[in-house]
Amino acid sequence: MKPIGVNSQPHASPSAAAGENPRRYLILAICTLSVLMVTMDGSIVNVALTVLRTDLHASVSGLQWIIDGYVLMLASTVMLSGSIADRVGRRRVFPYWIGHVHRVLSAL
């Protein structure tokens, strides 16, 4: 019987014993960039509010509806793409989302 905490592979490195993914920094960078894109989208909409107010002659209530509509659209498409990724696979959905869907929906 082995004592508790003894590794079955005595010459294994600590990172291999922990089961870490060798591409973990790439995965972290991709996730960080996706959060940056979402944050930047929200900032762009807020910066554009002054131009939208003058061009559309919108009130403060109208500007709130613009922000709410954009955030609602963004949240619903993120949830939709998450559920599709669960069914189809993340490796197929994530590049498609970044490349096509996000660009088209941001242009609207």
C-alpha contacts under 8 A as a table, 3 or more apart, distances in Angstrom:
res1	aa1	res2	aa2	distance
2	K	6	V	6.89
3	P	6	V	6.00
7	N	10	P	6.04
7	N	17	A	7.79
9	Q	12	A	5.61
12	A	16	A	6.35
12	A	17	A	6.24
13	S	16	A	5.29
13	S	17	A	6.18
14	P	17	A	5.08
14	P	18	A	6.28
15	S	18	A	5.19
15	S	19	G	6.47
15	S	20	E	5.86
16	A	19	G	5.16
16	A	20	E	6.27
17	A	20	E	7.89
20	E	24	R	7.49
21	N	24	R	5.29
22	P	25	Y	7.87
23	R	26	L	5.33
23	R	27	I	6.39
24	R	27	I	5.06
24	R	28	L	6.12
25	Y	28	L	4.91
25	Y	29	A	6.08
26	L	29	A	5.06
26	L	30	I	6.23
27	I	30	I	5.18
27	I	31	C	6.23
28	L	31	C	5.22
28	L	32	T	6.04
29	A	32	T	5.06
29	A	33	L	6.10
30	I	33	L	5.16
30	I	34	S	6.27
31	C	34	S	5.14
31	C	35	V	6.37
32	T	35	V	5.22
32	T	36	L	6.18
33	L	36	L	4.87
33	L	37	M	6.17
34	S	37	M	5.07
34	S	38	V	6.44
35	V	38	V	5.20
35	V	39	T	6.20
36	L	39	T	5.12
36	L	40	M	5.97
37	M	40	M	5.05
37	M	41	D	6.12
38	V	41	D	5.12
38	V	42	G	6.48
39	T	42	G	5.26
39	T	43	S	6.31
40	M	43	S	4.98
40	M	44	I	6.09
41	D	44	I	5.12
41	D	45	V	6.37
41	D	106	S	7.76
42	G	45	V	5.27
42	G	46	N	6.34
42	G	71	V	7.80
43	S	46	N	5.09
43	S	47	V	6.12
44	I	47	V	5.10
44	I	48	A	6.12
45	V	48	A	5.10
45	V	49	L	6.38
45	V	67	I	7.18
46	N	49	L	5.30
46	N	67	I	7.63
47	V	50	T	6.90
48	A	51	V	5.42
48	A	52	L	6.16
49	L	52	L	4.93
49	L	53	R	5.92
49	L	63	L	6.86
50	T	53	R	5.11
50	T	54	T	6.48
51	V	54	T	5.35
51	V	55	D	6.05
52	L	55	D	5.18
52	L	56	L	5.66
52	L	57	H	7.63
52	L	58	A	7.33
52	L	63	L	7.96
53	R	56	L	5.49
53	R	57	H	5.28
53	R	58	A	4.84
53	R	59	S	7.05
53	R	63	L	7.04
54	T	57	H	5.10
54	T	58	A	7.08
55	D	58	A	7.96
58	A	61	S	7.69
58	A	62	G	5.28
58	A	63	L	6.39
59	S	62	G	5.00
59	S	63	L	6.32
60	V	63	L	5.07
60	V	64	Q	6.28
61	S	64	Q	5.07
61	S	65	W	6.36
62	G	65	W	5.03
62	G	66	I	6.35
63	L	66	I	5.00
63	L	67	I	6.40
64	Q	67	I	5.21
64	Q	68	D	6.02
65	W	68	D	4.96
65	W	69	G	5.83
66	I	69	G	5.21
66	I	70	Y	6.20
67	I	70	Y	5.19
67	I	71	V	6.15
68	D	71	V	5.20
68	D	72	L	5.95
69	G	72	L	5.10
69	G	73	M	6.06
70	Y	73	M	5.14
70	Y	74	L	6.10
71	V	74	L	5.05
71	V	75	A	5.99
72	L	75	A	5.20
72	L	76	S	6.05
73	M	76	S	5.26
73	M	77	T	6.18
74	L	77	T	5.32
74	L	78	V	6.18
75	A	78	V	5.14
75	A	79	M	6.18
76	S	79	M	5.11
76	S	80	L	6.02
77	T	80	L	4.89
77	T	81	S	5.97
78	V	81	S	5.17
78	V	82	G	6.09
79	M	82	G	5.01
79	M	83	S	6.31
80	L	83	S	5.28
80	L	84	I	6.21
81	S	84	I	4.99
81	S	85	A	5.95
81	S	93	V	7.18
81	S	97	W	7.41
82	G	85	A	4.98
82	G	86	D	6.28
83	S	86	D	5.05
83	S	87	R	6.49
84	I	87	R	5.12
84	I	88	V	5.86
84	I	89	G	7.55
84	I	93	V	7.32
85	A	88	V	5.19
85	A	89	G	4.70
85	A	90	R	4.70
85	A	92	R	7.57
85	A	93	V	5.55
85	A	94	F	7.58
86	D	89	G	5.73
86	D	90	R	6.84
88	V	92	R	7.15
88	V	93	V	7.32
89	G	92	R	5.68
89	G	93	V	6.43
90	R	93	V	5.18
90	R	94	F	5.77
91	R	94	F	5.95
91	R	95	P	7.14
92	R	95	P	6.49
92	R	96	Y	6.81
93	V	96	Y	5.23
93	V	97	W	6.03
94	F	97	W	5.09
94	F	98	I	6.21
95	P	98	I	5.15
95	P	99	G	5.88
96	Y	99	G	5.15
96	Y	100	H	5.71
96	Y	101	V	6.92
97	W	100	H	5.70
97	W	101	V	5.00
97	W	102	H	5.79
98	I	101	V	6.69
98	I	102	H	5.65
98	I	103	R	7.32
99	G	102	H	6.78
99	G	103	R	6.65
100	H	103	R	5.42
100	H	104	V	6.25
101	V	104	V	5.26
101	V	105	L	6.08
102	H	105	L	5.26
102	H	106	S	5.95
103	R	106	S	5.27
103	R	107	A	6.32
104	V	107	A	5.23
104	V	108	L	6.69
105	L	108	L	5.27
